[in-house]
Amino acid sequence: MVARIAARAARTAQSRRAAIPPDRSGPAAPSASAAVRTGSVRLHLAMDLPYPTDIPHVCERIQHDVAKQVTRLTGLEVGEVTLTVRRLVTAADASRGRVR
């Protein structure tokens, strides 16, 4: 349940901080996993980001937003949020969706 909350929070943060619209035609939705310990949680996120972007700044803002939202919704202290950038998406990639 915590991972699902984190994934939704990551999608919202991705939309706000990286200017990627939260629709289904764009990049793949962020994924999240959570390791819950007594009263705290460690999160791992994986997502696409736009190219070009200030990757360190955007990642930091997304990590902060997700931690804040997960704490607010679950009451758990977020000890760590790691974020893996799966791929960088150009405007052309985002407009045509992900092709396999």
PDB file as gemmi writes it, atoms N, CA and C in Angstrom:
CRYST1    1.000    1.000    1.000  90.00  90.00  90.00 P 1                      
ATOM      1  N   MET A   1       0.820  -1.195   0.000  1.00  0.00           N  
ATOM      2  CA  MET A   1       0.000   0.000   0.000  1.00  0.00           C  
ATOM      3  C   MET A   1       0.868   1.265   0.000  1.00  0.00           C  
ATOM      4  N   VAL A   2       1.943   1.261   0.779  1.00  0.00           N  
ATOM      5  CA  VAL A   2       2.839   2.429   0.826  1.00  0.00           C  
ATOM      6  C   VAL A   2       3.485   2.636  -0.536  1.00  0.00           C  
ATOM      7  N   ALA A   3       3.879   1.562  -1.215  1.00  0.00           N  
ATOM      8  CA  ALA A   3       4.489   1.681  -2.542  1.00  0.00           C  
ATOM      9  C   ALA A   3       3.504   2.282  -3.531  1.00  0.00           C  
ATOM     10  N   ARG A   4       2.246   1.901  -3.443  1.00  0.00           N  
ATOM     11  CA  ARG A   4       1.233   2.451  -4.353  1.00  0.00           C  
ATOM     12  C   ARG A   4       1.049   3.954  -4.114  1.00  0.00           C  
ATOM     13  N   ILE A   5       1.014   4.350  -2.860  1.00  0.00           N  
ATOM     14  CA  ILE A   5       0.915   5.776  -2.520  1.00  0.00           C  
ATOM     15  C   ILE A   5       2.135   6.521  -3.053  1.00  0.00           C  
ATOM     16  N   ALA A   6       3.313   5.935  -2.877  1.00  0.00           N  
ATOM     17  CA  ALA A   6       4.543   6.571  -3.361  1.00  0.00           C  
ATOM     18  C   ALA A   6       4.544   6.693  -4.883  1.00  0.00           C  
ATOM     19  N   ALA A   7       4.050   5.677  -5.590  1.00  0.00           N  
ATOM     20  CA  ALA A   7       4.005   5.725  -7.057  1.00  0.00           C  
ATOM     21  C   ALA A   7       3.079   6.838  -7.538  1.00  0.00           C  
ATOM     22  N   ARG A   8       1.945   6.982  -6.889  1.00  0.00           N  
ATOM     23  CA  ARG A   8       1.017   8.070  -7.270  1.00  0.00           C  
ATOM     24  C   ARG A   8       1.618   9.433  -6.951  1.00  0.00           C  
ATOM     25  N   ALA A   9       2.265   9.534  -5.805  1.00  0.00           N  
ATOM     26  CA  ALA A   9       2.919  10.790  -5.444  1.00  0.00           C  
ATOM     27  C   ALA A   9       4.041  11.110  -6.430  1.00  0.00           C  
ATOM     28  N   ALA A  10       4.754  10.079  -6.878  1.00  0.00           N  
ATOM     29  CA  ALA A  10       5.833  10.279  -7.856  1.00  0.00           C  
ATOM     30  C   ALA A  10       5.277  10.754  -9.185  1.00  0.00           C  
ATOM     31  N   ARG A  11       4.137  10.224  -9.600  1.00  0.00           N  
ATOM     32  CA  ARG A  11       3.509  10.651 -10.860  1.00  0.00           C  
ATOM     33  C   ARG A  11       3.124  12.121 -10.790  1.00  0.00           C  
ATOM     34  N   THR A  12       2.551  12.523  -9.660  1.00  0.00           N  
ATOM     35  CA  THR A  12       2.186  13.930  -9.470  1.00  0.00           C  
ATOM     36  C   THR A  12       3.423  14.816  -9.463  1.00  0.00           C  
ATOM     37  N   ALA A  13       4.459  14.393  -8.746  1.00  0.00           N  
ATOM     38  CA  ALA A  13       5.701  15.173  -8.680  1.00  0.00           C  
ATOM     39  C   ALA A  13       6.381  15.233 -10.039  1.00  0.00           C  
ATOM     40  N   GLN A  14       6.355  14.133 -10.776  1.00  0.00           N  
ATOM     41  CA  GLN A  14       6.932  14.092 -12.119  1.00  0.00           C  
ATOM     42  C   GLN A  14       6.229  15.114 -13.009  1.00  0.00           C  
ATOM     43  N   SER A  15       4.937  15.177 -12.913  1.00  0.00           N  
ATOM     44  CA  SER A  15       4.152  16.125 -13.689  1.00  0.00           C  
ATOM     45  C   SER A  15       4.485  17.573 -13.310  1.00  0.00           C  
ATOM     46  N   ARG A  16       4.575  17.845 -11.996  1.00  0.00           N  
ATOM     47  CA  ARG A  16       4.854  19.203 -11.507  1.00  0.00           C  
ATOM     48  C   ARG A  16       6.287  19.638 -11.747  1.00  0.00           C  
ATOM     49  N   ARG A  17       7.231  18.781 -11.414  1.00  0.00           N  
ATOM     50  CA  ARG A  17       8.644  19.163 -11.387  1.00  0.00           C  
ATOM     51  C   ARG A  17       9.365  18.947 -12.715  1.00  0.00           C  
ATOM     52  N   ALA A  18       8.887  17.984 -13.501  1.00  0.00           N  
ATOM     53  CA  ALA A  18       9.595  17.656 -14.737  1.00  0.00           C  
ATOM     54  C   ALA A  18       8.765  17.977 -15.973  1.00  0.00           C  
ATOM     55  N   ALA A  19       7.612  18.589 -15.779  1.00  0.00           N  
ATOM     56  CA  ALA A  19       6.738  18.986 -16.876  1.00  0.00           C  
ATOM     57  C   ALA A  19       6.373  17.822 -17.788  1.00  0.00           C  
ATOM     58  N   ILE A  20       6.139  16.658 -17.193  1.00  0.00           N  
ATOM     59  CA  ILE A  20       5.647  15.512 -17.954  1.00  0.00           C  
ATOM     60  C   ILE A  20       4.188  15.341 -17.583  1.00  0.00           C  
ATOM     61  N   PRO A  21       3.289  15.445 -18.570  1.00  0.00           N  
ATOM     62  CA  PRO A  21       1.862  15.338 -18.252  1.00  0.00           C  
ATOM     63  C   PRO A  21       1.517  13.960 -17.708  1.00  0.00           C  
ATOM     64  N   PRO A  22       0.580  13.905 -16.748  1.00  0.00           N  
ATOM     65  CA  PRO A  22       0.231  12.632 -16.119  1.00  0.00           C  
ATOM     66  C   PRO A  22      -0.769  11.806 -16.916  1.00  0.00           C  
ATOM     67  N   ASP A  23      -0.707  11.822 -18.245  1.00  0.00           N  
ATOM     68  CA  ASP A  23      -1.637  11.021 -19.036  1.00  0.00           C  
ATOM     69  C   ASP A  23      -0.994   9.705 -19.450  1.00  0.00           C  
ATOM     70  N   ARG A  24      -1.749   8.834 -20.022  1.00  0.00           N  
ATOM     71  CA  ARG A  24      -1.260   7.501 -20.356  1.00  0.00           C  
ATOM     72  C   ARG A  24      -0.553   7.449 -21.712  1.00  0.00           C  
ATOM     73  N   SER A  25      -0.622   8.510 -22.495  1.00  0.00           N  
ATOM     74  CA  SER A  25       0.016   8.467 -23.814  1.00  0.00           C  
ATOM     75  C   SER A  25       1.493   8.837 -23.769  1.00  0.00           C  
ATOM     76  N   GLY A  26       1.945   9.363 -22.652  1.00  0.00           N  
ATOM     77  CA  GLY A  26       3.332   9.788 -22.523  1.00  0.00           C  
ATOM     78  C   GLY A  26       4.222   8.683 -22.004  1.00  0.00           C  
ATOM     79  N   PRO A  27       5.271   9.043 -21.292  1.00  0.00           N  
ATOM     80  CA  PRO A  27       6.220   8.063 -20.747  1.00  0.00           C  
ATOM     81  C   PRO A  27       5.534   7.104 -19.775  1.00  0.00           C  
ATOM     82  N   ALA A  28       6.181   5.994 -19.535  1.00  0.00           N  
ATOM     83  CA  ALA A  28       5.654   5.014 -18.591  1.00  0.00           C  
ATOM     84  C   ALA A  28       5.505   5.647 -17.208  1.00  0.00           C  
ATOM     85  N   ALA A  29       4.510   5.194 -16.483  1.00  0.00           N  
ATOM     86  CA  ALA A  29       4.269   5.706 -15.138  1.00  0.00           C  
ATOM     87  C   ALA A  29       5.441   5.337 -14.226  1.00  0.00           C  
ATOM     88  N   PRO A  30       5.719   6.191 -13.241  1.00  0.00           N  
ATOM     89  CA  PRO A  30       6.763   5.860 -12.280  1.00  0.00           C  
ATOM     90  C   PRO A  30       6.415   4.585 -11.516  1.00  0.00           C  
ATOM     91  N   SER A  31       7.437   3.866 -11.113  1.00  0.00           N  
ATOM     92  CA  SER A  31       7.229   2.705 -10.261  1.00  0.00           C  
ATOM     93  C   SER A  31       7.857   3.003  -8.905  1.00  0.00           C  
ATOM     94  N   ALA A  32       7.381   2.293  -7.888  1.00  0.00           N  
ATOM     95  CA  ALA A  32       7.887   2.523  -6.539  1.00  0.00           C  
ATOM     96  C   ALA A  32       7.889   1.222  -5.763  1.00  0.00           C  
ATOM     97  N   SER A  33       8.858   1.109  -4.862  1.00  0.00           N  
ATOM     98  CA  SER A  33       8.871   0.020  -3.891  1.00  0.00           C  
ATOM     99  C   SER A  33       9.144   0.645  -2.528  1.00  0.00           C  
ATOM    100  N   ALA A  34       8.685  -0.046  -1.487  1.00  0.00           N  
ATOM    101  CA  ALA A  34       8.822   0.495  -0.140  1.00  0.00           C  
ATOM    102  C   ALA A  34       9.283  -0.602   0.816  1.00  0.00           C  
ATOM    103  N   ALA A  35      10.209  -0.235   1.681  1.00  0.00           N  
ATOM    104  CA  ALA A  35      10.655  -1.123   2.756  1.00  0.00           C  
ATOM    105  C   ALA A  35      10.242  -0.457   4.066  1.00  0.00           C  
ATOM    106  N   VAL A  36       9.225  -1.036   4.702  1.00  0.00           N  
ATOM    107  CA  VAL A  36       8.665  -0.446   5.908  1.00  0.00           C  
ATOM    108  C   VAL A  36       9.273  -1.106   7.140  1.00  0.00           C  
ATOM    109  N   ARG A  37       9.748  -0.273   8.034  1.00  0.00           N  
ATOM    110  CA  ARG A  37      10.230  -0.703   9.342  1.00  0.00           C  
ATOM    111  C   ARG A  37       9.352   0.009  10.369  1.00  0.00           C  
ATOM    112  N   THR A  38       9.495  -0.318  11.594  1.00  0.00           N  
ATOM    113  CA  THR A  38       8.670   0.269  12.644  1.00  0.00           C  
ATOM    114  C   THR A  38       8.651   1.793  12.556  1.00  0.00           C  
ATOM    115  N   GLY A  39       7.536   2.328  12.081  1.00  0.00           N  
ATOM    116  CA  GLY A  39       7.357   3.780  12.039  1.00  0.00           C  
ATOM    117  C   GLY A  39       8.087   4.523  10.948  1.00  0.00           C  
ATOM    118  N   SER A  40       8.848   3.830  10.103  1.00  0.00           N  
ATOM    119  CA  SER A  40       9.562   4.532   9.039  1.00  0.00           C  
ATOM    120  C   SER A  40       9.561   3.695   7.765  1.00  0.00           C  
ATOM    121  N   VAL A  41       9.924   4.346   6.682  1.00  0.00           N  
ATOM    122  CA  VAL A  41       9.914   3.675   5.385  1.00  0.00           C  
ATOM    123  C   VAL A  41      11.067   4.191   4.528  1.00  0.00           C  
ATOM    124  N   ARG A  42      11.619   3.288   3.719  1.00  0.00           N  
ATOM    125  CA  ARG A  42      12.605   3.665   2.688  1.00  0.00           C  
ATOM    126  C   ARG A  42      11.938   3.414   1.350  1.00  0.00           C  
ATOM    127  N   LEU A  43      12.037   4.391   0.461  1.00  0.00           N  
ATOM    128  CA  LEU A  43      11.381   4.297  -0.839  1.00  0.00           C  
ATOM    129  C   LEU A  43      12.401   4.228  -1.964  1.00  0.00           C  
ATOM    130  N   HIS A  44      12.051   3.483  -2.994  1.00  0.00           N  
ATOM    131  CA  HIS A  44      12.830   3.488  -4.227  1.00  0.00           C  
ATOM    132  C   HIS A  44      11.874   3.782  -5.368  1.00  0.00           C  
ATOM    133  N   LEU A  45      12.199   4.814  -6.152  1.00  0.00           N  
ATOM    134  CA  LEU A  45      11.385   5.224  -7.294  1.00  0.00           C  
ATOM    135  C   LEU A  45      12.165   5.015  -8.578  1.00  0.00           C  
ATOM    136  N   ALA A  46      11.449   4.738  -9.651  1.00  0.00           N  
ATOM    137  CA  ALA A  46      12.054   4.674 -10.990  1.00  0.00           C  
ATOM    138  C   ALA A  46      11.101   5.380 -11.938  1.00  0.00           C  
ATOM    139  N   MET A  47      11.652   6.287 -12.756  1.00  0.00           N  
ATOM    140  CA  MET A  47      10.803   7.062 -13.659  1.00  0.00           C  
ATOM    141  C   MET A  47      11.582   7.609 -14.839  1.00  0.00           C  
ATOM    142  N   ASP A  48      10.831   8.065 -15.836  1.00  0.00           N  
ATOM    143  CA  ASP A  48      11.392   8.747 -16.989  1.00  0.00           C  
ATOM    144  C   ASP A  48      11.408  10.242 -16.687  1.00  0.00           C  
ATOM    145  N   LEU A  49      12.376  10.949 -17.266  1.00  0.00           N  
ATOM    146  CA  LEU A  49      12.444  12.404 -17.146  1.00  0.00           C  
ATOM    147  C   LEU A  49      12.612  13.000 -18.540  1.00  0.00           C  
ATOM    148  N   PRO A  50      12.194  14.257 -18.705  1.00  0.00           N  
ATOM    149  CA  PRO A  50      12.347  14.893 -20.015  1.00  0.00           C  
ATOM    150  C   PRO A  50      13.806  15.249 -20.289  1.00  0.00           C  
ATOM    151  N   TYR A  51      14.133  15.310 -21.563  1.00  0.00           N  
ATOM    152  CA  TYR A  51      15.448  15.765 -21.995  1.00  0.00           C  
ATOM    153  C   TYR A  51      15.230  16.999 -22.851  1.00  0.00           C  
ATOM    154  N   PRO A  52      15.912  18.062 -22.612  1.00  0.00           N  
ATOM    155  CA  PRO A  52      16.904  18.301 -21.560  1.00  0.00           C  
ATOM    156  C   PRO A  52      16.219  18.705 -20.254  1.00  0.00           C  
ATOM    157  N   THR A  53      16.888  18.445 -19.164  1.00  0.00           N  
ATOM    158  CA  THR A  53      16.419  18.870 -17.842  1.00  0.00           C  
ATOM    159  C   THR A  53      17.605  18.918 -16.886  1.00  0.00           C  
ATOM    160  N   ASP A  54      17.444  19.637 -15.821  1.00  0.00           N  
ATOM    161  CA  ASP A  54      18.454  19.694 -14.762  1.00  0.00           C  
ATOM    162  C   ASP A  54      18.202  18.482 -13.860  1.00  0.00           C  
ATOM    163  N   ILE A  55      18.790  17.359 -14.202  1.00  0.00           N  
ATOM    164  CA  ILE A  55      18.489  16.085 -13.555  1.00  0.00           C  
ATOM    165  C   ILE A  55      18.681  16.137 -12.034  1.00  0.00           C  
ATOM    166  N   PRO A  56      19.821  16.603 -11.522  1.00  0.00           N  
ATOM    167  CA  PRO A  56      19.981  16.616 -10.056  1.00  0.00           C  
ATOM    168  C   PRO A  56      18.913  17.448  -9.341  1.00  0.00           C  
ATOM    169  N   HIS A  57      18.611  18.615  -9.873  1.00  0.00           N  
ATOM    170  CA  HIS A  57      17.618  19.494  -9.240  1.00  0.00           C  
ATOM    171  C   HIS A  57      16.228  18.873  -9.285  1.00  0.00           C  
ATOM    172  N   VAL A  58      15.829  18.378 -10.451  1.00  0.00           N  
ATOM    173  CA  VAL A  58      14.499  17.789 -10.606  1.00  0.00           C  
ATOM    174  C   VAL A  58      14.360  16.558  -9.716  1.00  0.00           C  
ATOM    175  N   CYS A  59      15.367  15.706  -9.677  1.00  0.00           N  
ATOM    176  CA  CYS A  59      15.320  14.508  -8.832  1.00  0.00           C  
ATOM    177  C   CYS A  59      15.190  14.882  -7.355  1.00  0.00           C  
ATOM    178  N   GLU A  60      15.940  15.865  -6.925  1.00  0.00           N  
ATOM    179  CA  GLU A  60      15.876  16.308  -5.532  1.00  0.00           C  
ATOM    180  C   GLU A  60      14.474  16.798  -5.176  1.00  0.00           C  
ATOM    181  N   ARG A  61      13.887  17.585  -6.069  1.00  0.00           N  
ATOM    182  CA  ARG A  61      12.540  18.123  -5.817  1.00  0.00           C  
ATOM    183  C   ARG A  61      11.504  16.998  -5.788  1.00  0.00           C  
ATOM    184  N   ILE A  62      11.629  16.046  -6.706  1.00  0.00           N  
ATOM    185  CA  ILE A  62      10.691  14.922  -6.747  1.00  0.00           C  
ATOM    186  C   ILE A  62      10.825  14.094  -5.464  1.00  0.00           C  
ATOM    187  N   GLN A  63      12.053  13.803  -5.049  1.00  0.00           N  
ATOM    188  CA  GLN A  63      12.274  13.035  -3.816  1.00  0.00           C  
ATOM    189  C   GLN A  63      11.634  13.735  -2.617  1.00  0.00           C  
ATOM    190  N   HIS A  64      11.829  15.027  -2.535  1.00  0.00           N  
ATOM    191  CA  HIS A  64      11.249  15.809  -1.440  1.00  0.00           C  
ATOM    192  C   HIS A  64       9.723  15.754  -1.479  1.00  0.00           C  
ATOM    193  N   ASP A  65       9.140  15.980  -2.650  1.00  0.00           N  
ATOM    194  CA  ASP A  65       7.679  15.976  -2.788  1.00  0.00           C  
ATOM    195  C   ASP A  65       7.087  14.625  -2.408  1.00  0.00           C  
ATOM    196  N   VAL A  66       7.706  13.551  -2.882  1.00  0.00           N  
ATOM    197  CA  VAL A  66       7.193  12.207  -2.595  1.00  0.00           C  
ATOM    198  C   VAL A  66       7.309  11.905  -1.102  1.00  0.00           C  
ATOM    199  N   ALA A  67       8.432  12.228  -0.493  1.00  0.00           N  
ATOM    200  CA  ALA A  67       8.599  11.994   0.942  1.00  0.00           C  
ATOM    201  C   ALA A  67       7.540  12.746   1.742  1.00  0.00           C  
ATOM    202  N   LYS A  68       7.314  13.969   1.399  1.00  0.00           N  
ATOM    203  CA  LYS A  68       6.332  14.793   2.101  1.00  0.00           C  
ATOM    204  C   LYS A  68       4.926  14.201   1.958  1.00  0.00           C  
ATOM    205  N   GLN A  69       4.563  13.802   0.758  1.00  0.00           N  
ATOM    206  CA  GLN A  69       3.229  13.258   0.505  1.00  0.00           C  
ATOM    207  C   GLN A  69       3.036  11.905   1.201  1.00  0.00           C  
ATOM    208  N   VAL A  70       4.038  11.044   1.139  1.00  0.00           N  
ATOM    209  CA  VAL A  70       3.937   9.731   1.788  1.00  0.00           C  
ATOM    210  C   VAL A  70       3.817   9.899   3.306  1.00  0.00           C  
ATOM    211  N   THR A  71       4.580  10.802   3.880  1.00  0.00           N  
ATOM    212  CA  THR A  71       4.476  11.067   5.315  1.00  0.00           C  
ATOM    213  C   THR A  71       3.090  11.583   5.665  1.00  0.00           C  
ATOM    214  N   ARG A  72       2.602  12.499   4.860  1.00  0.00           N  
ATOM    215  CA  ARG A  72       1.279  13.090   5.117  1.00  0.00           C  
ATOM    216  C   ARG A  72       0.170  12.034   5.062  1.00  0.00           C  
ATOM    217  N   LEU A  73       0.256  11.133   4.087  1.00  0.00           N  
ATOM    218  CA  LEU A  73      -0.828  10.166   3.887  1.00  0.00           C  
ATOM    219  C   LEU A  73      -0.713   8.904   4.749  1.00  0.00           C  
ATOM    220  N   THR A  74       0.500   8.563   5.169  1.00  0.00           N  
ATOM    221  CA  THR A  74       0.674   7.315   5.909  1.00  0.00           C  
ATOM    222  C   THR A  74       1.045   7.519   7.374  1.00  0.00           C  
ATOM    223  N   GLY A  75       1.593   8.676   7.703  1.00  0.00           N  
ATOM    224  CA  GLY A  75       2.068   8.910   9.053  1.00  0.00           C  
ATOM    225  C   GLY A  75       3.442   8.310   9.325  1.00  0.00           C  
ATOM    226  N   LEU A  76       4.022   7.669   8.314  1.00  0.00           N  
ATOM    227  CA  LEU A  76       5.352   7.079   8.459  1.00  0.00           C  
ATOM    228  C   LEU A  76       6.427   8.117   8.161  1.00  0.00           C  
ATOM    229  N   GLU A  77       7.520   8.037   8.896  1.00  0.00           N  
ATOM    230  CA  GLU A  77       8.669   8.888   8.605  1.00  0.00           C  
ATOM    231  C   GLU A  77       9.405   8.283   7.410  1.00  0.00           C  
ATOM    232  N   VAL A  78       9.698   9.100   6.416  1.00  0.00           N  
ATOM    233  CA  VAL A  78      10.434   8.625   5.240  1.00  0.00           C  
ATOM    234  C   VAL A  78      11.908   8.869   5.494  1.00  0.00           C  
ATOM    235  N   GLY A  79      12.654   7.775   5.671  1.00  0.00           N  
ATOM    236  CA  GLY A  79      14.074   7.885   5.977  1.00  0.00           C  
ATOM    237  C   GLY A  79      14.934   8.121   4.758  1.00  0.00           C  
ATOM    238  N   GLU A  80      14.509   7.585   3.619  1.00  0.00           N  
ATOM    239  CA  GLU A  80      15.322   7.693   2.409  1.00  0.00           C  
ATOM    240  C   GLU A  80      14.423   7.518   1.183  1.00  0.00           C  
ATOM    241  N   VAL A  81      14.717   8.306   0.155  1.00  0.00           N  
ATOM    242  CA  VAL A  81      14.058   8.139  -1.138  1.00  0.00           C  
ATOM    243  C   VAL A  81      15.153   8.083  -2.194  1.00  0.00           C  
ATOM    244  N   THR A  82      15.308   6.928  -2.822  1.00  0.00           N  
ATOM    245  CA  THR A  82      16.246   6.826  -3.943  1.00  0.00           C  
ATOM    246  C   THR A  82      15.437   6.885  -5.226  1.00  0.00           C  
ATOM    247  N   LEU A  83      16.020   7.484  -6.233  1.00  0.00           N  
ATOM    248  CA  LEU A  83      15.323   7.657  -7.498  1.00  0.00           C  
ATOM    249  C   LEU A  83      16.238   7.218  -8.634  1.00  0.00           C  
ATOM    250  N   THR A  84      15.751   6.319  -9.458  1.00  0.00           N  
ATOM    251  CA  THR A  84      16.471   5.865 -10.637  1.00  0.00           C  
ATOM    252  C   THR A  84      15.791   6.458 -11.859  1.00  0.00           C  
ATOM    253  N   VAL A  85      16.573   7.104 -12.721  1.00  0.00           N  
ATOM    254  CA  VAL A  85      16.037   7.621 -13.978  1.00  0.00           C  
ATOM    255  C   VAL A  85      16.142   6.491 -15.001  1.00  0.00           C  
ATOM    256  N   ARG A  86      14.987   5.977 -15.433  1.00  0.00           N  
ATOM    257  CA  ARG A  86      14.967   4.865 -16.391  1.00  0.00           C  
ATOM    258  C   ARG A  86      15.443   5.304 -17.767  1.00  0.00           C  
ATOM    259  N   ARG A  87      14.944   6.453 -18.201  1.00  0.00           N  
ATOM    260  CA  ARG A  87      15.361   6.983 -19.491  1.00  0.00           C  
ATOM    261  C   ARG A  87      15.012   8.455 -19.569  1.00  0.00           C  
ATOM    262  N   LEU A  88      15.670   9.150 -20.487  1.00  0.00           N  
ATOM    263  CA  LEU A  88      15.362  10.548 -20.761  1.00  0.00           C  
ATOM    264  C   LEU A  88      14.475  10.588 -21.995  1.00  0.00           C  
ATOM    265  N   VAL A  89      13.406  11.367 -21.918  1.00  0.00           N  
ATOM    266  CA  VAL A  89      12.388  11.399 -22.960  1.00  0.00           C  
ATOM    267  C   VAL A  89      12.434  12.752 -23.665  1.00  0.00           C  
ATOM    268  N   THR A  90      12.592  12.724 -24.982  1.00  0.00           N  
ATOM    269  CA  THR A  90      12.527  13.968 -25.755  1.00  0.00           C  
ATOM    270  C   THR A  90      11.067  14.317 -26.004  1.00  0.00           C  
ATOM    271  N   ALA A  91      10.808  15.531 -26.446  1.00  0.00           N  
ATOM    272  CA  ALA A  91       9.447  15.948 -26.743  1.00  0.00           C  
ATOM    273  C   ALA A  91       8.814  15.027 -27.792  1.00  0.00           C  
ATOM    274  N   ALA A  92       9.595  14.580 -28.761  1.00  0.00           N  
ATOM    275  CA  ALA A  92       9.076  13.678 -29.799  1.00  0.00           C  
ATOM    276  C   ALA A  92       8.678  12.342 -29.197  1.00  0.00           C  
ATOM    277  N   ASP A  93       9.479  11.812 -28.253  1.00  0.00           N  
ATOM    278  CA  ASP A  93       9.146  10.549 -27.586  1.00  0.00           C  
ATOM    279  C   ASP A  93       7.842  10.687 -26.805  1.00  0.00           C  
ATOM    280  N   ALA A  94       7.705  11.800 -26.083  1.00  0.00           N  
ATOM    281  CA  ALA A  94       6.532  11.991 -25.235  1.00  0.00           C  
ATOM    282  C   ALA A  94       5.269  12.122 -26.067  1.00  0.00           C  
ATOM    283  N   SER A  95       5.370  12.733 -27.252  1.00  0.00           N  
ATOM    284  CA  SER A  95       4.167  12.946 -28.056  1.00  0.00           C  
ATOM    285  C   SER A  95       3.693  11.660 -28.728  1.00  0.00           C  
ATOM    286  N   ARG A  96       4.582  10.719 -28.974  1.00  0.00           N  
ATOM    287  CA  ARG A  96       4.148   9.491 -29.642  1.00  0.00           C  
ATOM    288  C   ARG A  96       4.002   8.310 -28.680  1.00  0.00           C  
ATOM    289  N   GLY A  97       4.349   8.510 -27.401  1.00  0.00           N  
ATOM    290  CA  GLY A  97       4.203   7.433 -26.428  1.00  0.00           C  
ATOM    291  C   GLY A  97       5.388   6.482 -26.505  1.00  0.00           C  
ATOM    292  N   ARG A  98       5.332   5.484 -25.680  1.00  0.00           N  
ATOM    293  CA  ARG A  98       6.429   4.523 -25.609  1.00  0.00           C  
ATOM    294  C   ARG A  98       6.172   3.395 -26.596  1.00  0.00           C  
ATOM    295  N   VAL A  99       7.150   3.153 -27.437  1.00  0.00           N  
ATOM    296  CA  VAL A  99       7.017   2.112 -28.456  1.00  0.00           C  
ATOM    297  C   VAL A  99       8.007   1.010 -28.129  1.00  0.00           C  
ATOM    298  N   ARG A 100       7.550  -0.234 -28.202  1.00  0.00           N  
ATOM    299  CA  ARG A 100       8.452  -1.355 -27.941  1.00  0.00           C  
ATOM    300  C   ARG A 100       8.619  -2.175 -29.190  1.00  0.00           C  
TER     301      ARG A 100                                                      
END                                                                             
